[in-house]
Protein backbone atom coordinates (compact mmCIF):
# COMPACT_ATOMS: atom_id res chain seq x y z
CA UNK A 1 0.00 0.00 0.00
CA UNK A 2 2.69 2.47 1.00
CA UNK A 3 4.68 1.78 -2.19
CA UNK A 4 1.79 2.89 -4.38
CA UNK A 5 1.23 6.05 -2.34
CA UNK A 6 4.94 6.87 -2.48
CA UNK A 7 4.97 6.29 -6.24
CA UNK A 8 1.86 8.45 -6.63
CA UNK A 9 3.54 11.37 -4.88
CA UNK A 10 6.78 10.92 -6.79
CA UNK A 11 5.02 10.86 -10.18
CA UNK A 12 3.10 14.00 -9.22
CA UNK A 13 6.37 15.64 -8.18
CA UNK A 14 7.91 14.84 -11.57
CA UNK A 15 4.88 16.28 -13.34
CA UNK A 16 5.23 19.48 -11.23
CA UNK A 17 2.04 21.27 -12.17
CA UNK A 18 0.26 24.38 -10.93
CA UNK A 19 -2.34 23.74 -8.21
CA UNK A 20 -5.06 25.96 -6.74
CA UNK A 21 -6.51 25.11 -3.34
CA UNK A 22 -9.76 27.01 -2.98
CA UNK A 23 -10.30 26.78 0.79
CA UNK A 24 -7.35 28.64 2.27
CA UNK A 25 -9.22 29.55 5.44
CA UNK A 26 -9.25 25.87 6.45
CA UNK A 27 -6.33 24.77 8.65
CA UNK A 28 -6.14 21.34 7.02
CA UNK A 29 -5.86 22.89 3.58
CA UNK A 30 -3.19 25.32 4.78
CA UNK A 31 -1.13 22.49 6.23
CA UNK A 32 -1.45 20.56 2.97
CA UNK A 33 -0.49 23.63 0.94
CA UNK A 34 2.65 24.12 2.98
CA UNK A 35 3.65 20.45 2.62
CA UNK A 36 2.92 20.40 -1.13
CA UNK A 37 5.02 23.51 -1.69
CA UNK A 38 7.90 22.51 0.58
CA UNK A 39 8.17 19.07 -1.02
CA UNK A 40 7.98 20.65 -4.51
CA UNK A 41 4.98 18.57 -5.50
CA UNK A 42 3.37 21.60 -7.13
CA UNK A 43 3.41 25.35 -7.53
CA UNK A 44 0.67 26.06 -4.98
CA UNK A 45 -1.80 28.94 -4.96
CA UNK A 46 -4.07 29.26 -1.94
CA UNK A 47 -7.31 31.25 -2.08
CA UNK A 48 -8.19 33.25 1.01
CA UNK A 49 -8.34 36.64 2.70
CA UNK A 50 -5.95 38.72 4.77
CA UNK A 51 -5.61 36.06 7.48
CA UNK A 52 -4.55 33.48 4.90
CA UNK A 53 -2.03 35.88 3.37
CA UNK A 54 -0.59 36.65 6.80
CA UNK A 55 -0.32 32.94 7.60
CA UNK A 56 1.42 32.19 4.28
CA UNK A 57 3.93 35.02 4.71
CA UNK A 58 4.84 33.70 8.15
CA UNK A 59 4.50 29.92 7.76
CA UNK A 60 4.65 29.06 4.04
CA UNK A 61 6.52 31.64 1.93
CA UNK A 62 6.57 29.26 -1.06
CA UNK A 63 2.74 29.38 -1.23
CA UNK A 64 1.16 32.23 -3.16
CA UNK A 65 -2.17 33.65 -1.97
CA UNK A 66 -4.93 35.19 -4.08
CA UNK A 67 -8.11 36.80 -2.76
CA UNK A 68 -10.95 36.26 -5.25
CA UNK A 69 -12.87 39.40 -4.29
CA UNK A 70 -10.00 41.76 -5.06
CA UNK A 71 -7.85 39.72 -7.44
CA UNK A 72 -6.85 41.29 -10.80
CA UNK A 73 -8.10 38.12 -12.50
CA UNK A 74 -11.65 38.50 -11.17
CA UNK A 75 -12.89 40.15 -14.35
CA UNK A 76 -11.55 37.40 -16.60
CA UNK A 77 -13.22 34.72 -14.48
CA UNK A 78 -16.47 36.71 -14.52
CA UNK A 79 -16.30 36.97 -18.33
CA UNK A 80 -15.71 33.22 -18.57
CA UNK A 81 -18.71 32.38 -16.40
CA UNK A 82 -20.94 34.77 -18.35
CA UNK A 83 -19.79 33.35 -21.69
CA UNK A 84 -20.34 29.74 -20.64
CA UNK A 85 -23.82 30.25 -19.16
CA UNK A 86 -25.23 33.58 -20.34
CA UNK A 87 -28.74 32.59 -19.26
CA UNK A 88 -27.60 32.47 -15.61
CA UNK A 89 -25.81 35.85 -15.56
CA UNK A 90 -28.08 38.87 -15.80
CA UNK A 91 -25.38 41.57 -15.94
CA UNK A 92 -21.72 42.39 -15.29
CA UNK A 93 -22.27 42.99 -11.61
CA UNK A 94 -23.85 39.56 -11.21
CA UNK A 95 -20.96 37.94 -13.09
CA UNK A 96 -18.41 39.54 -10.78
CA UNK A 97 -20.33 38.41 -7.71
CA UNK A 98 -20.46 34.85 -9.01
CA UNK A 99 -16.72 34.90 -9.73
CA UNK A 100 -15.94 35.91 -6.13
CA UNK A 101 -17.00 32.47 -4.93
CA UNK A 102 -13.73 30.58 -4.21
CA UNK A 103 -14.84 27.34 -5.90
CA UNK A 104 -15.91 29.13 -9.09
CA UNK A 105 -12.85 31.39 -9.03
CA UNK A 106 -10.51 28.39 -8.67
CA UNK A 107 -12.25 26.44 -11.45
CA UNK A 108 -12.11 29.59 -13.58
CA UNK A 109 -8.34 29.83 -13.12
CA UNK A 110 -8.03 26.24 -14.31
CA UNK A 111 -10.27 26.90 -17.32
CA UNK A 112 -8.22 29.99 -18.21
CA UNK A 113 -4.97 28.01 -17.98
CA UNK A 114 -3.67 29.98 -15.01
CA UNK A 115 -3.55 26.68 -13.13
CA UNK A 116 -3.50 23.02 -14.11
CA UNK A 117 -5.81 21.66 -11.40
CA UNK A 118 -7.85 22.66 -8.38
CA UNK A 119 -8.94 20.83 -5.25
CA UNK A 120 -11.84 21.80 -2.98
CA UNK A 121 -14.51 20.26 -0.81
CA UNK A 122 -12.97 20.28 2.67
CA UNK A 123 -15.60 22.85 3.62
CA UNK A 124 -18.07 22.46 0.72
CA UNK A 125 -20.30 19.67 -0.53
CA UNK A 126 -19.55 17.51 -3.56
CA UNK A 127 -22.51 19.19 -5.27
CA UNK A 128 -20.93 22.61 -4.73
CA UNK A 129 -17.61 21.46 -6.19
CA UNK A 130 -19.27 19.82 -9.19
CA UNK A 131 -21.48 22.81 -9.97
CA UNK A 132 -18.47 25.13 -10.03
CA UNK A 133 -16.44 22.71 -12.16
CA UNK A 134 -19.20 22.07 -14.68
CA UNK A 135 -19.86 25.79 -15.04
CA UNK A 136 -16.27 26.93 -15.51
CA UNK A 137 -14.60 23.88 -17.06
CA UNK A 138 -17.18 21.45 -18.46
CA UNK A 139 -16.84 17.82 -19.60
CA UNK A 140 -13.87 16.40 -21.48
CA UNK A 141 -14.06 15.83 -25.22
CA UNK A 142 -16.24 12.84 -26.03
CA UNK A 143 -17.64 12.66 -22.47
CA UNK A 144 -21.13 13.82 -21.56
CA UNK A 145 -21.29 12.32 -18.05
CA UNK A 146 -19.14 13.70 -15.24
CA UNK A 147 -18.76 11.07 -12.53
CA UNK A 148 -16.40 9.94 -9.79
CA UNK A 149 -13.95 7.18 -8.99
CA UNK A 150 -12.41 5.75 -5.84
CA UNK A 151 -8.90 4.33 -5.98
CA UNK A 152 -9.01 1.45 -3.53
CA UNK A 153 -5.51 0.58 -2.33
CA UNK A 154 -5.94 -2.98 -1.07
CA UNK A 155 -3.46 -5.27 0.70
CA UNK A 156 -4.33 -8.32 -1.42
CA UNK A 157 -5.44 -7.02 -4.84
CA UNK A 158 -3.37 -3.90 -5.36
CA UNK A 159 -5.07 -0.75 -6.59
CA UNK A 160 -8.60 -1.10 -7.93
CA UNK A 161 -10.65 1.64 -9.59
CA UNK A 162 -14.27 1.73 -8.34
CA UNK A 163 -16.72 3.83 -10.40
CA UNK A 164 -19.15 5.46 -9.98
CA UNK A 165 -19.46 5.56 -6.18
CA UNK A 166 -20.39 9.17 -5.57
CA UNK A 167 -22.21 11.09 -8.32
CA UNK A 168 -24.50 9.38 -10.86
CA UNK A 169 -27.31 7.64 -8.99
CA UNK A 170 -28.97 5.50 -11.67
CA UNK A 171 -26.81 5.65 -14.81
CA UNK A 172 -28.12 4.75 -18.24
CA UNK A 173 -26.13 2.43 -20.50
CA UNK A 174 -24.62 5.46 -22.21
CA UNK A 175 -23.65 6.97 -18.86
CA UNK A 176 -22.12 3.70 -17.68
CA UNK A 177 -19.97 3.65 -20.81
CA UNK A 178 -18.89 7.27 -20.21
CA UNK A 179 -18.02 6.43 -16.61
CA UNK A 180 -15.89 3.51 -17.79
CA UNK A 181 -14.12 5.58 -20.46
CA UNK A 182 -13.22 8.28 -17.94
CA UNK A 183 -12.07 5.73 -15.34
CA UNK A 184 -9.90 3.91 -17.88
CA UNK A 185 -8.28 7.11 -19.14
CA UNK A 186 -7.55 8.32 -15.62
CA UNK A 187 -6.20 4.95 -14.52
CA UNK A 188 -3.31 5.27 -16.95
CA UNK A 189 -2.45 8.71 -15.60
CA UNK A 190 -2.96 8.03 -11.91
CA UNK A 191 -1.99 4.40 -11.34
CA UNK A 192 0.33 4.12 -14.32
CA UNK A 193 -0.79 0.71 -15.59
CA UNK A 194 -3.12 -0.45 -18.34
CA UNK A 195 -6.87 -0.53 -17.58
CA UNK A 196 -8.84 -3.76 -17.72
CA UNK A 197 -12.56 -3.01 -17.38
CA UNK A 198 -15.33 -5.11 -15.87
CA UNK A 199 -18.98 -4.02 -15.99
CA UNK A 200 -20.36 -5.58 -12.82
CA UNK A 201 -23.74 -7.20 -12.31
CA UNK A 202 -25.50 -9.89 -10.27
CA UNK A 203 -25.22 -11.93 -13.48
CA UNK A 204 -22.27 -13.40 -15.40
CA UNK A 205 -22.64 -14.09 -19.10
CA UNK A 206 -26.39 -14.66 -19.04
CA UNK A 207 -26.70 -16.47 -15.70
CA UNK A 208 -29.59 -14.09 -14.95
CA UNK A 209 -31.80 -11.67 -16.86
CA UNK A 210 -33.45 -8.36 -16.12
CA UNK A 211 -33.41 -4.68 -16.99
CA UNK A 212 -30.16 -3.97 -15.14
CA UNK A 213 -28.42 -6.86 -16.93
CA UNK A 214 -29.60 -5.59 -20.30
CA UNK A 215 -28.35 -2.11 -19.42
CA UNK A 216 -24.90 -3.41 -18.47
CA UNK A 217 -24.61 -5.39 -21.71
CA UNK A 218 -25.52 -2.28 -23.72
CA UNK A 219 -22.94 -0.27 -21.78
CA UNK A 220 -20.23 -2.78 -22.67
CA UNK A 221 -21.06 -2.55 -26.37
CA UNK A 222 -20.91 1.25 -26.29
CA UNK A 223 -17.63 1.18 -24.37
CA UNK A 224 -16.07 -1.19 -26.91
CA UNK A 225 -17.07 1.18 -29.69
CA UNK A 226 -15.50 4.14 -27.85
CA UNK A 227 -12.37 2.34 -26.60
CA UNK A 228 -11.79 -0.75 -28.75
CA UNK A 229 -8.20 -1.15 -27.55
CA UNK A 230 -9.05 -1.57 -23.86
CA UNK A 231 -9.87 -5.11 -22.62
CA UNK A 232 -13.41 -5.12 -21.24
CA UNK A 233 -16.22 -7.53 -20.47
CA UNK A 234 -19.66 -7.63 -18.88
CA UNK A 235 -21.93 -8.57 -17.46
CA UNK A 236 -19.65 -10.03 -14.78
CA UNK A 237 -20.15 -10.85 -11.13
CA UNK A 238 -17.49 -9.57 -8.76
CA UNK A 239 -15.71 -12.88 -8.31
CA UNK A 240 -15.65 -13.52 -12.06
CA UNK A 241 -14.13 -10.09 -12.58
CA UNK A 242 -11.35 -10.53 -10.02
CA UNK A 243 -10.52 -14.21 -9.49
CA UNK A 244 -8.86 -16.10 -12.37
CA UNK A 245 -10.08 -19.52 -11.26
CA UNK A 246 -13.69 -18.32 -11.06
CA UNK A 247 -13.36 -16.50 -14.38
CA UNK A 248 -12.15 -19.68 -16.06
CA UNK A 249 -15.39 -21.42 -15.04
CA UNK A 250 -17.90 -18.59 -15.44
CA UNK A 251 -16.45 -16.59 -18.34
CA UNK A 252 -13.94 -18.71 -20.29
CA UNK A 253 -12.10 -16.80 -22.98
CA UNK A 254 -12.98 -13.40 -21.54
CA UNK A 255 -10.67 -10.47 -22.30
CA UNK A 256 -11.12 -9.04 -18.80
CA UNK A 257 -12.55 -11.60 -16.40
CA UNK A 258 -10.21 -12.64 -13.62
CA UNK A 259 -7.85 -9.70 -14.07
CA UNK A 260 -10.01 -6.57 -14.00
CA UNK A 261 -8.65 -3.47 -12.29
CA UNK A 262 -11.44 -1.04 -13.26
CA UNK A 263 -14.78 -2.06 -11.76
CA UNK A 264 -17.89 -0.31 -13.11
CA UNK A 265 -20.89 -0.62 -10.82
CA UNK A 266 -24.43 -0.67 -12.25
CA UNK A 267 -25.71 2.05 -9.89
CA UNK A 268 -24.65 4.36 -7.09
CA UNK A 269 -26.14 2.11 -4.40
CA UNK A 270 -23.93 -0.85 -5.25
CA UNK A 271 -20.82 1.28 -5.86
CA UNK A 272 -21.09 3.25 -2.64
CA UNK A 273 -21.86 0.20 -0.52
CA UNK A 274 -19.01 -1.77 -2.10
CA UNK A 275 -16.30 0.83 -1.55
CA UNK A 276 -17.29 1.36 2.09
CA UNK A 277 -17.34 -2.38 2.79
CA UNK A 278 -13.94 -2.90 1.17
CA UNK A 279 -12.54 0.12 3.02
CA UNK A 280 -13.73 -1.08 6.43
CA UNK A 281 -13.53 -4.87 6.18
CA UNK A 282 -10.48 -5.30 3.94
CA UNK A 283 -8.59 -2.39 5.53
CA UNK A 284 -8.22 -0.70 2.14
CA UNK A 285 -7.20 2.92 1.69
CA UNK A 286 -9.95 4.73 -0.23
CA UNK A 287 -8.72 7.70 -2.26
CA UNK A 288 -11.65 9.75 -3.51
CA UNK A 289 -14.21 10.45 -4.65
CA UNK A 290 -12.07 11.71 -7.54
CA UNK A 291 -14.13 13.69 -10.04
CA UNK A 292 -13.56 12.32 -13.54
CA UNK A 293 -14.70 13.20 -17.03
CA UNK A 294 -13.95 16.93 -16.82
CA UNK A 295 -12.02 18.84 -19.49
CA UNK A 296 -9.49 19.84 -16.81
CA UNK A 297 -9.14 18.54 -13.22
CA UNK A 298 -11.32 19.97 -10.44
CA UNK A 299 -11.11 17.44 -7.62
CA UNK A 300 -13.38 16.98 -4.64
CA UNK A 301 -12.56 16.25 -1.00
CA UNK A 302 -14.51 14.67 1.81
CA UNK A 303 -15.45 17.25 4.42
CA UNK A 304 -13.81 14.90 6.92
CA UNK A 305 -10.52 14.97 5.00
CA UNK A 306 -7.20 15.28 6.81
CA UNK A 307 -4.26 17.32 5.55
CA UNK A 308 -2.74 14.04 4.31
CA UNK A 309 -5.93 13.31 2.34
CA UNK A 310 -5.72 16.76 0.73
CA UNK A 311 -2.13 16.03 -0.35
CA UNK A 312 -3.02 12.67 -1.90
CA UNK A 313 -6.07 14.04 -3.75
CA UNK A 314 -3.94 16.95 -4.94
CA UNK A 315 -1.38 14.48 -6.29
CA UNK A 316 -4.14 12.68 -8.19
CA UNK A 317 -5.42 15.98 -9.59
CA UNK A 318 -1.92 16.87 -10.76
CA UNK A 319 -1.63 13.54 -12.55
CA UNK A 320 -5.06 13.98 -14.12
CA UNK A 321 -3.65 17.16 -15.65
CA UNK A 322 -0.65 15.33 -17.05
CA UNK A 323 -0.23 13.02 -20.00
CA UNK A 324 2.95 11.67 -18.39
Residue, then its C-alpha position, 0 to 999 in steps of 0.5 A: x500500500x505504501x509503495x503505491x502512495x509513495x509512487x503516486x507522490x513521486x510521479x506528481x512531483x515529476x509532473x510538477x504542475x500548478x495547483x489551486x486550493x480554494x479553501x485557504x481559510x481551512x487549517x487542514x488545507x493550509x497544512x497541505x499547501x505548505x507540505x505540497x510547496x515545501x516538497x515541490x509537488x506543485x506550484x501552490x496557490x491558496x485562495x483566502x483573505x488577509x488572514x490566509x495571506x498573513x499565515x502564508x507570509x509567516x508559515x509558508x513563503x513558497x505558497x502564493x495567496x490570491x483573494x478572489x474578491x480583489x484579485x486582478x483576475x476577477x474580471x476574466x473569471x467573470x467573463x468566462x462564467x458569463x460566456x459559458x452560461x449567459x442565461x444564468x448571468x443577468x449583468x456584469x455585476x452579477x458575473x463579478x459576484x459569481x466569480x468571487x465564490x472561491x470554488x468558481x474562481x478556482x475552477x475559472x483559473x483552471x479553465x483559463x490556464x492559469x492553473x492546471x488543477x484545483x482541489x476543494x470540498x474540505x468545507x463544501x459539498x460535492x454538489x458545490x464542487x461539481x457545480x463550479x467545475x461544470x460551469x467553468x470547465x465542463x466535460x472532457x471531449x467525447x464525455x457527456x457524463x461527469x462522474x467519480x472514482x475511488x482508488x481502492x488501495x488494497x493489501x491483497x489485490x493492489x489498486x482497484x478503480x471503483x466507479x461510480x461511487x459518488x455522483x450518478x445515482x442511476x446511470x443509463x447504458x450510455x452513462x455507464x460507458x462514459x463512466x468507464x471511459x473516464x475511469x480507464x483514461x484516468x487509470x493510466x495517468x494516476x496508477x500508471x498501468x493499463x486498464x482492464x474493465x469489468x462491468x459488474x452485475x448480479x449476473x455473469x454471461x447470461x446467468x440471470x436476466x433483467x433490466x439492469x443486466x440488459x443495461x450493463x450489456x448495452x454499456x459494454x457494447x458502447x464502451x467497446x465502440x468508444x475504446x476498442x483497444x481496452x480489454x473489457x467484459x460484462x456482465x460479470x459478477x465480482x468474483x468472475x471479474x477478479x478471481x482467475x479460477x472463477x473467471x475460467x469457469x464462469x467466463x472462459x475466454x474473456x478479455x477481462x474476467x479474472x484480471x479486471x482493475x477497473x470495476x464499473x458498478x451498475x448504480x450508485x447504491x452498489x458502488x457506494x456500498x461496495x467501496x465502504x465495505x472494502x474500506x472497512x472490512x479489507x482495511x483498504x485505503x480509499x482515495x476519492x471520490x475523484x471527479x472524472x470526465x472533466x475537461x481539466x481537473x477539479x477534484x473533490x474532498x470529503x469534508x472529513x478529509x485530513x491534511x494528508x488526504x488533501x495532499x493525496x487528492x492533490x497528487x491525483x489531480x496533478x496527474x489527471x492534468x498530465x499526460x505523463 
